[in-house]
């Protein structure tokens, strides 16, 4: 470790979405920050979406399951007894390397699953305590979306939502026929020129 790194004020382990935003926020305020990452930079030119065989690559070399992926930076994860498997990627950017940019918030009810559903524990904080931070990170990243979704508290977006496209329109039509609620996803990709 260099002298410059050993004199850091803050050490962040993992430069994924949370670690990277935290590092940026602290560095802007004058802190000396070092991020440690388990893995190297991944070039966007290596992403499977740039290749004809992308579907095969998604099942092996770029699998969301690190046990299947088996890169030297990955470590085995036993999730046999778990109902969910975390999506992790050992590289600078962490799980954002596999991230499709859908930028959803927890709902207020997600903080009260014990009170409402009798499972797990309630969070010691609620949605409303986190809302200002959700808003700050949305503004920092540049989240595009459509305000007014009745499934969530009111959220204002700085950019309009992404167009649905053919597949989205087909899904929306099917959901409308079923009488199911749907809403365009919040996406952390700019739809207009944007500066946070």
Rosetta constraint file for C-alpha pairs under 8 A:
AtomPair CA 1 CA 5 HARMONIC 6.12 0.50
AtomPair CA 1 CA 6 HARMONIC 6.44 0.50
AtomPair CA 2 CA 6 HARMONIC 6.25 0.50
AtomPair CA 3 CA 7 HARMONIC 6.22 0.50
AtomPair CA 4 CA 8 HARMONIC 6.83 0.50
AtomPair CA 5 CA 34 HARMONIC 6.39 0.50
AtomPair CA 7 CA 32 HARMONIC 7.68 0.50
AtomPair CA 8 CA 31 HARMONIC 7.71 0.50
AtomPair CA 8 CA 32 HARMONIC 4.78 0.50
AtomPair CA 8 CA 33 HARMONIC 5.53 0.50
AtomPair CA 8 CA 34 HARMONIC 6.35 0.50
AtomPair CA 9 CA 31 HARMONIC 5.97 0.50
AtomPair CA 9 CA 32 HARMONIC 5.09 0.50
AtomPair CA 9 CA 33 HARMONIC 6.06 0.50
AtomPair CA 10 CA 31 HARMONIC 7.19 0.50
AtomPair CA 10 CA 32 HARMONIC 6.43 0.50
AtomPair CA 10 CA 33 HARMONIC 4.90 0.50
AtomPair CA 10 CA 34 HARMONIC 6.40 0.50
AtomPair CA 11 CA 33 HARMONIC 6.00 0.50
AtomPair CA 11 CA 34 HARMONIC 5.01 0.50
AtomPair CA 11 CA 35 HARMONIC 5.91 0.50
AtomPair CA 11 CA 36 HARMONIC 7.42 0.50
AtomPair CA 12 CA 19 HARMONIC 6.37 0.50
AtomPair CA 12 CA 23 HARMONIC 7.22 0.50
AtomPair CA 12 CA 33 HARMONIC 7.39 0.50
AtomPair CA 12 CA 34 HARMONIC 6.22 0.50
AtomPair CA 12 CA 35 HARMONIC 4.70 0.50
AtomPair CA 12 CA 36 HARMONIC 6.26 0.50
AtomPair CA 13 CA 19 HARMONIC 7.26 0.50
AtomPair CA 13 CA 35 HARMONIC 5.77 0.50
AtomPair CA 13 CA 36 HARMONIC 4.87 0.50
AtomPair CA 13 CA 37 HARMONIC 6.27 0.50
AtomPair CA 14 CA 19 HARMONIC 5.76 0.50
AtomPair CA 14 CA 20 HARMONIC 7.93 0.50
AtomPair CA 14 CA 35 HARMONIC 6.49 0.50
AtomPair CA 14 CA 36 HARMONIC 5.81 0.50
AtomPair CA 14 CA 37 HARMONIC 4.95 0.50
AtomPair CA 14 CA 38 HARMONIC 7.28 0.50
AtomPair CA 14 CA 92 HARMONIC 7.62 0.50
AtomPair CA 14 CA 93 HARMONIC 7.90 0.50
AtomPair CA 14 CA 94 HARMONIC 6.82 0.50
AtomPair CA 15 CA 19 HARMONIC 4.65 0.50
AtomPair CA 15 CA 20 HARMONIC 4.87 0.50
AtomPair CA 15 CA 35 HARMONIC 6.14 0.50
AtomPair CA 15 CA 36 HARMONIC 7.06 0.50
AtomPair CA 15 CA 37 HARMONIC 6.10 0.50
AtomPair CA 15 CA 92 HARMONIC 5.64 0.50
AtomPair CA 15 CA 93 HARMONIC 5.30 0.50
AtomPair CA 15 CA 94 HARMONIC 6.16 0.50
AtomPair CA 16 CA 20 HARMONIC 5.68 0.50
AtomPair CA 16 CA 92 HARMONIC 6.68 0.50
AtomPair CA 16 CA 93 HARMONIC 4.17 0.50
AtomPair CA 16 CA 94 HARMONIC 4.03 0.50
AtomPair CA 16 CA 95 HARMONIC 6.07 0.50
AtomPair CA 16 CA 96 HARMONIC 6.20 0.50
AtomPair CA 17 CA 21 HARMONIC 6.21 0.50
AtomPair CA 17 CA 93 HARMONIC 6.54 0.50
AtomPair CA 17 CA 94 HARMONIC 7.12 0.50
AtomPair CA 17 CA 95 HARMONIC 7.44 0.50
AtomPair CA 17 CA 96 HARMONIC 6.20 0.50
AtomPair CA 18 CA 22 HARMONIC 6.11 0.50
AtomPair CA 19 CA 23 HARMONIC 6.00 0.50
AtomPair CA 19 CA 35 HARMONIC 7.87 0.50
AtomPair CA 20 CA 24 HARMONIC 6.13 0.50
AtomPair CA 20 CA 93 HARMONIC 7.51 0.50
AtomPair CA 21 CA 25 HARMONIC 6.09 0.50
AtomPair CA 21 CA 137 HARMONIC 7.96 0.50
AtomPair CA 22 CA 26 HARMONIC 6.14 0.50
AtomPair CA 23 CA 27 HARMONIC 5.97 0.50
AtomPair CA 23 CA 33 HARMONIC 6.30 0.50
AtomPair CA 23 CA 34 HARMONIC 7.87 0.50
AtomPair CA 23 CA 35 HARMONIC 7.50 0.50
AtomPair CA 24 CA 28 HARMONIC 6.07 0.50
AtomPair CA 25 CA 29 HARMONIC 6.59 0.50
AtomPair CA 26 CA 30 HARMONIC 6.62 0.50
AtomPair CA 26 CA 31 HARMONIC 5.47 0.50
AtomPair CA 26 CA 32 HARMONIC 7.84 0.50
AtomPair CA 26 CA 33 HARMONIC 7.24 0.50
AtomPair CA 27 CA 31 HARMONIC 4.89 0.50
AtomPair CA 27 CA 32 HARMONIC 6.16 0.50
AtomPair CA 27 CA 33 HARMONIC 6.25 0.50
AtomPair CA 37 CA 90 HARMONIC 7.36 0.50
AtomPair CA 37 CA 91 HARMONIC 6.41 0.50
AtomPair CA 37 CA 92 HARMONIC 6.01 0.50
AtomPair CA 38 CA 73 HARMONIC 6.29 0.50
AtomPair CA 38 CA 90 HARMONIC 5.26 0.50
AtomPair CA 38 CA 91 HARMONIC 5.88 0.50
AtomPair CA 38 CA 92 HARMONIC 7.62 0.50
AtomPair CA 39 CA 73 HARMONIC 5.47 0.50
AtomPair CA 39 CA 90 HARMONIC 5.05 0.50
AtomPair CA 39 CA 91 HARMONIC 3.99 0.50
AtomPair CA 39 CA 92 HARMONIC 6.38 0.50
AtomPair CA 40 CA 90 HARMONIC 7.84 0.50
AtomPair CA 40 CA 91 HARMONIC 4.94 0.50
AtomPair CA 40 CA 92 HARMONIC 5.73 0.50
AtomPair CA 41 CA 91 HARMONIC 5.89 0.50
AtomPair CA 41 CA 92 HARMONIC 5.12 0.50
AtomPair CA 41 CA 93 HARMONIC 7.87 0.50
AtomPair CA 42 CA 46 HARMONIC 7.16 0.50
AtomPair CA 42 CA 91 HARMONIC 6.75 0.50
AtomPair CA 42 CA 92 HARMONIC 7.12 0.50
AtomPair CA 42 CA 97 HARMONIC 7.89 0.50
AtomPair CA 43 CA 47 HARMONIC 7.31 0.50
AtomPair CA 45 CA 50 HARMONIC 6.66 0.50
AtomPair CA 46 CA 50 HARMONIC 7.18 0.50
AtomPair CA 47 CA 51 HARMONIC 7.81 0.50
AtomPair CA 48 CA 53 HARMONIC 7.46 0.50
AtomPair CA 48 CA 54 HARMONIC 4.62 0.50
AtomPair CA 48 CA 55 HARMONIC 7.78 0.50
AtomPair CA 48 CA 57 HARMONIC 6.06 0.50
AtomPair CA 48 CA 58 HARMONIC 6.87 0.50
AtomPair CA 48 CA 62 HARMONIC 7.18 0.50
AtomPair CA 49 CA 54 HARMONIC 5.51 0.50
AtomPair CA 50 CA 54 HARMONIC 7.28 0.50
AtomPair CA 53 CA 57 HARMONIC 6.38 0.50
AtomPair CA 54 CA 58 HARMONIC 6.10 0.50
AtomPair CA 55 CA 59 HARMONIC 6.72 0.50
AtomPair CA 56 CA 60 HARMONIC 6.62 0.50
AtomPair CA 57 CA 61 HARMONIC 5.28 0.50
AtomPair CA 57 CA 62 HARMONIC 5.52 0.50
AtomPair CA 57 CA 63 HARMONIC 7.28 0.50
AtomPair CA 58 CA 62 HARMONIC 4.64 0.50
AtomPair CA 58 CA 63 HARMONIC 4.90 0.50
AtomPair CA 58 CA 64 HARMONIC 7.72 0.50
AtomPair CA 59 CA 63 HARMONIC 4.88 0.50
AtomPair CA 59 CA 68 HARMONIC 7.85 0.50
AtomPair CA 60 CA 68 HARMONIC 6.07 0.50
AtomPair CA 60 CA 69 HARMONIC 5.41 0.50
AtomPair CA 61 CA 68 HARMONIC 7.70 0.50
AtomPair CA 61 CA 69 HARMONIC 4.93 0.50
AtomPair CA 61 CA 70 HARMONIC 7.58 0.50
AtomPair CA 61 CA 71 HARMONIC 7.69 0.50
AtomPair CA 62 CA 69 HARMONIC 6.05 0.50
AtomPair CA 63 CA 68 HARMONIC 6.36 0.50
AtomPair CA 63 CA 69 HARMONIC 5.33 0.50
AtomPair CA 64 CA 69 HARMONIC 7.47 0.50
AtomPair CA 64 CA 87 HARMONIC 5.72 0.50
AtomPair CA 64 CA 88 HARMONIC 7.09 0.50
AtomPair CA 64 CA 89 HARMONIC 7.70 0.50
AtomPair CA 64 CA 98 HARMONIC 7.11 0.50
AtomPair CA 65 CA 69 HARMONIC 6.21 0.50
AtomPair CA 65 CA 85 HARMONIC 7.70 0.50
AtomPair CA 65 CA 87 HARMONIC 6.70 0.50
AtomPair CA 65 CA 88 HARMONIC 7.63 0.50
AtomPair CA 66 CA 70 HARMONIC 5.83 0.50
AtomPair CA 66 CA 71 HARMONIC 7.63 0.50
AtomPair CA 66 CA 74 HARMONIC 5.99 0.50
AtomPair CA 66 CA 75 HARMONIC 7.17 0.50
AtomPair CA 66 CA 76 HARMONIC 7.00 0.50
AtomPair CA 66 CA 77 HARMONIC 7.37 0.50
AtomPair CA 66 CA 88 HARMONIC 7.02 0.50
AtomPair CA 66 CA 89 HARMONIC 7.11 0.50
AtomPair CA 67 CA 74 HARMONIC 7.58 0.50
AtomPair CA 67 CA 75 HARMONIC 7.37 0.50
AtomPair CA 67 CA 76 HARMONIC 5.54 0.50
AtomPair CA 67 CA 77 HARMONIC 6.54 0.50
AtomPair CA 69 CA 74 HARMONIC 7.81 0.50
AtomPair CA 70 CA 74 HARMONIC 5.93 0.50
AtomPair CA 70 CA 75 HARMONIC 7.60 0.50
AtomPair CA 73 CA 90 HARMONIC 5.78 0.50
AtomPair CA 73 CA 91 HARMONIC 7.71 0.50
AtomPair CA 74 CA 89 HARMONIC 7.41 0.50
AtomPair CA 74 CA 90 HARMONIC 5.94 0.50
AtomPair CA 79 CA 84 HARMONIC 7.59 0.50
AtomPair CA 79 CA 85 HARMONIC 6.21 0.50
AtomPair CA 87 CA 95 HARMONIC 6.27 0.50
AtomPair CA 88 CA 94 HARMONIC 6.39 0.50
AtomPair CA 88 CA 95 HARMONIC 4.80 0.50
AtomPair CA 89 CA 94 HARMONIC 4.93 0.50
AtomPair CA 89 CA 95 HARMONIC 4.93 0.50
AtomPair CA 89 CA 96 HARMONIC 7.92 0.50
AtomPair CA 89 CA 97 HARMONIC 6.82 0.50
AtomPair CA 89 CA 98 HARMONIC 7.31 0.50
AtomPair CA 90 CA 94 HARMONIC 5.65 0.50
AtomPair CA 90 CA 95 HARMONIC 7.72 0.50
AtomPair CA 91 CA 97 HARMONIC 7.78 0.50
AtomPair CA 93 CA 97 HARMONIC 5.80 0.50
AtomPair CA 95 CA 99 HARMONIC 6.26 0.50
AtomPair CA 96 CA 100 HARMONIC 7.90 0.50
AtomPair CA 101 CA 187 HARMONIC 5.34 0.50
AtomPair CA 101 CA 188 HARMONIC 5.08 0.50
AtomPair CA 101 CA 189 HARMONIC 6.72 0.50
AtomPair CA 102 CA 185 HARMONIC 6.42 0.50
AtomPair CA 102 CA 186 HARMONIC 5.81 0.50
AtomPair CA 102 CA 187 HARMONIC 4.67 0.50
AtomPair CA 102 CA 188 HARMONIC 6.46 0.50
AtomPair CA 103 CA 143 HARMONIC 7.37 0.50
AtomPair CA 103 CA 185 HARMONIC 7.45 0.50
AtomPair CA 103 CA 186 HARMONIC 5.18 0.50
AtomPair CA 103 CA 187 HARMONIC 5.25 0.50
AtomPair CA 103 CA 188 HARMONIC 5.92 0.50
AtomPair CA 104 CA 185 HARMONIC 7.54 0.50
AtomPair CA 104 CA 186 HARMONIC 6.25 0.50
AtomPair CA 105 CA 134 HARMONIC 7.66 0.50
AtomPair CA 106 CA 110 HARMONIC 6.06 0.50
AtomPair CA 106 CA 111 HARMONIC 7.89 0.50
AtomPair CA 106 CA 127 HARMONIC 7.53 0.50
AtomPair CA 107 CA 111 HARMONIC 7.49 0.50
AtomPair CA 107 CA 127 HARMONIC 7.01 0.50
AtomPair CA 107 CA 152 HARMONIC 6.25 0.50
AtomPair CA 107 CA 153 HARMONIC 7.97 0.50
AtomPair CA 108 CA 112 HARMONIC 7.48 0.50
AtomPair CA 108 CA 126 HARMONIC 6.73 0.50
AtomPair CA 108 CA 127 HARMONIC 4.96 0.50
AtomPair CA 108 CA 128 HARMONIC 7.70 0.50
AtomPair CA 108 CA 152 HARMONIC 7.94 0.50
AtomPair CA 109 CA 113 HARMONIC 6.64 0.50
AtomPair CA 109 CA 116 HARMONIC 7.54 0.50
AtomPair CA 111 CA 122 HARMONIC 5.66 0.50
AtomPair CA 111 CA 123 HARMONIC 5.09 0.50
AtomPair CA 111 CA 125 HARMONIC 7.34 0.50
AtomPair CA 111 CA 126 HARMONIC 5.77 0.50
AtomPair CA 111 CA 127 HARMONIC 6.82 0.50
AtomPair CA 112 CA 116 HARMONIC 6.01 0.50
AtomPair CA 112 CA 121 HARMONIC 7.44 0.50
AtomPair CA 112 CA 122 HARMONIC 4.52 0.50
AtomPair CA 112 CA 123 HARMONIC 6.43 0.50
AtomPair CA 112 CA 126 HARMONIC 7.96 0.50
AtomPair CA 113 CA 117 HARMONIC 5.18 0.50
AtomPair CA 113 CA 118 HARMONIC 6.48 0.50
AtomPair CA 113 CA 119 HARMONIC 5.95 0.50
AtomPair CA 113 CA 120 HARMONIC 6.56 0.50
AtomPair CA 113 CA 121 HARMONIC 6.57 0.50
AtomPair CA 113 CA 122 HARMONIC 5.68 0.50
AtomPair CA 114 CA 118 HARMONIC 4.23 0.50
AtomPair CA 114 CA 119 HARMONIC 4.69 0.50
AtomPair CA 114 CA 120 HARMONIC 5.53 0.50
AtomPair CA 114 CA 121 HARMONIC 5.01 0.50
AtomPair CA 114 CA 122 HARMONIC 5.22 0.50
AtomPair CA 115 CA 122 HARMONIC 6.74 0.50
AtomPair CA 125 CA 129 HARMONIC 6.50 0.50
AtomPair CA 125 CA 130 HARMONIC 7.92 0.50
AtomPair CA 126 CA 130 HARMONIC 6.88 0.50
AtomPair CA 127 CA 131 HARMONIC 5.97 0.50
AtomPair CA 128 CA 132 HARMONIC 7.70 0.50
AtomPair CA 130 CA 134 HARMONIC 6.21 0.50
AtomPair CA 131 CA 135 HARMONIC 6.16 0.50
AtomPair CA 132 CA 136 HARMONIC 6.22 0.50
AtomPair CA 133 CA 137 HARMONIC 6.13 0.50
AtomPair CA 134 CA 138 HARMONIC 6.06 0.50
AtomPair CA 135 CA 139 HARMONIC 6.15 0.50
AtomPair CA 136 CA 140 HARMONIC 6.11 0.50
AtomPair CA 137 CA 141 HARMONIC 6.05 0.50
AtomPair CA 138 CA 142 HARMONIC 5.74 0.50
AtomPair CA 138 CA 143 HARMONIC 5.30 0.50
AtomPair CA 138 CA 188 HARMONIC 7.82 0.50
AtomPair CA 139 CA 143 HARMONIC 6.68 0.50
AtomPair CA 139 CA 158 HARMONIC 7.32 0.50
AtomPair CA 139 CA 196 HARMONIC 5.94 0.50
AtomPair CA 140 CA 196 HARMONIC 5.11 0.50
AtomPair CA 141 CA 188 HARMONIC 6.47 0.50
AtomPair CA 141 CA 196 HARMONIC 7.13 0.50
AtomPair CA 142 CA 158 HARMONIC 7.30 0.50
AtomPair CA 142 CA 159 HARMONIC 7.63 0.50
AtomPair CA 142 CA 188 HARMONIC 5.93 0.50
AtomPair CA 142 CA 189 HARMONIC 6.64 0.50
AtomPair CA 142 CA 190 HARMONIC 5.99 0.50
AtomPair CA 142 CA 194 HARMONIC 6.87 0.50
AtomPair CA 142 CA 195 HARMONIC 7.67 0.50
AtomPair CA 142 CA 196 HARMONIC 6.69 0.50
AtomPair CA 143 CA 157 HARMONIC 6.74 0.50
AtomPair CA 143 CA 158 HARMONIC 7.18 0.50
AtomPair CA 143 CA 159 HARMONIC 6.89 0.50
AtomPair CA 143 CA 186 HARMONIC 6.54 0.50
AtomPair CA 143 CA 187 HARMONIC 5.56 0.50
AtomPair CA 143 CA 188 HARMONIC 4.29 0.50
AtomPair CA 143 CA 189 HARMONIC 6.19 0.50
AtomPair CA 143 CA 190 HARMONIC 6.59 0.50
AtomPair CA 144 CA 157 HARMONIC 6.08 0.50
AtomPair CA 144 CA 158 HARMONIC 6.70 0.50
AtomPair CA 144 CA 159 HARMONIC 4.67 0.50
AtomPair CA 144 CA 160 HARMONIC 5.43 0.50
AtomPair CA 144 CA 161 HARMONIC 4.97 0.50
AtomPair CA 144 CA 162 HARMONIC 6.98 0.50
AtomPair CA 144 CA 186 HARMONIC 5.73 0.50
AtomPair CA 144 CA 187 HARMONIC 5.32 0.50
AtomPair CA 144 CA 188 HARMONIC 6.23 0.50
AtomPair CA 144 CA 189 HARMONIC 6.55 0.50
AtomPair CA 144 CA 190 HARMONIC 6.09 0.50
AtomPair CA 144 CA 191 HARMONIC 6.47 0.50
AtomPair CA 145 CA 157 HARMONIC 5.82 0.50
AtomPair CA 145 CA 159 HARMONIC 6.51 0.50
AtomPair CA 145 CA 160 HARMONIC 5.45 0.50
AtomPair CA 145 CA 161 HARMONIC 4.05 0.50
AtomPair CA 145 CA 162 HARMONIC 7.22 0.50
AtomPair CA 145 CA 184 HARMONIC 7.03 0.50
AtomPair CA 145 CA 185 HARMONIC 6.58 0.50
AtomPair CA 145 CA 186 HARMONIC 4.53 0.50
AtomPair CA 145 CA 187 HARMONIC 6.49 0.50
AtomPair CA 146 CA 156 HARMONIC 7.93 0.50
AtomPair CA 146 CA 157 HARMONIC 6.90 0.50
AtomPair CA 146 CA 160 HARMONIC 6.17 0.50
AtomPair CA 146 CA 161 HARMONIC 5.43 0.50
AtomPair CA 146 CA 184 HARMONIC 6.77 0.50
AtomPair CA 146 CA 186 HARMONIC 7.34 0.50
AtomPair CA 147 CA 154 HARMONIC 6.70 0.50
AtomPair CA 147 CA 155 HARMONIC 5.64 0.50
AtomPair CA 147 CA 156 HARMONIC 5.66 0.50
AtomPair CA 147 CA 157 HARMONIC 6.63 0.50
AtomPair CA 148 CA 154 HARMONIC 6.03 0.50
AtomPair CA 148 CA 155 HARMONIC 7.17 0.50
AtomPair CA 149 CA 153 HARMONIC 7.73 0.50
AtomPair CA 149 CA 154 HARMONIC 7.26 0.50
AtomPair CA 149 CA 183 HARMONIC 6.58 0.50
AtomPair CA 150 CA 154 HARMONIC 7.91 0.50
AtomPair CA 159 CA 190 HARMONIC 7.03 0.50
AtomPair CA 159 CA 191 HARMONIC 6.23 0.50
AtomPair CA 159 CA 192 HARMONIC 6.45 0.50
AtomPair CA 159 CA 194 HARMONIC 7.99 0.50
AtomPair CA 160 CA 191 HARMONIC 6.53 0.50
AtomPair CA 160 CA 192 HARMONIC 7.84 0.50
AtomPair CA 161 CA 184 HARMONIC 6.96 0.50
AtomPair CA 161 CA 185 HARMONIC 7.67 0.50
AtomPair CA 161 CA 186 HARMONIC 7.02 0.50
AtomPair CA 161 CA 187 HARMONIC 7.52 0.50
AtomPair CA 161 CA 191 HARMONIC 6.98 0.50
AtomPair CA 162 CA 184 HARMONIC 7.78 0.50
AtomPair CA 162 CA 187 HARMONIC 7.55 0.50
AtomPair CA 162 CA 191 HARMONIC 6.36 0.50
AtomPair CA 164 CA 168 HARMONIC 4.61 0.50
AtomPair CA 164 CA 169 HARMONIC 5.89 0.50
AtomPair CA 164 CA 184 HARMONIC 7.28 0.50
AtomPair CA 165 CA 169 HARMONIC 6.10 0.50
AtomPair CA 166 CA 170 HARMONIC 6.20 0.50
AtomPair CA 167 CA 171 HARMONIC 6.20 0.50
AtomPair CA 168 CA 172 HARMONIC 5.99 0.50
AtomPair CA 169 CA 173 HARMONIC 6.10 0.50
AtomPair CA 170 CA 174 HARMONIC 6.32 0.50
AtomPair CA 171 CA 175 HARMONIC 6.14 0.50
AtomPair CA 172 CA 176 HARMONIC 6.04 0.50
AtomPair CA 172 CA 182 HARMONIC 6.99 0.50
AtomPair CA 173 CA 177 HARMONIC 6.29 0.50
AtomPair CA 174 CA 178 HARMONIC 6.39 0.50
AtomPair CA 175 CA 179 HARMONIC 6.09 0.50
AtomPair CA 175 CA 180 HARMONIC 5.15 0.50
AtomPair CA 175 CA 181 HARMONIC 7.03 0.50
AtomPair CA 175 CA 182 HARMONIC 6.96 0.50
AtomPair CA 176 CA 180 HARMONIC 6.02 0.50
AtomPair CA 176 CA 181 HARMONIC 7.51 0.50
AtomPair CA 190 CA 194 HARMONIC 6.67 0.50
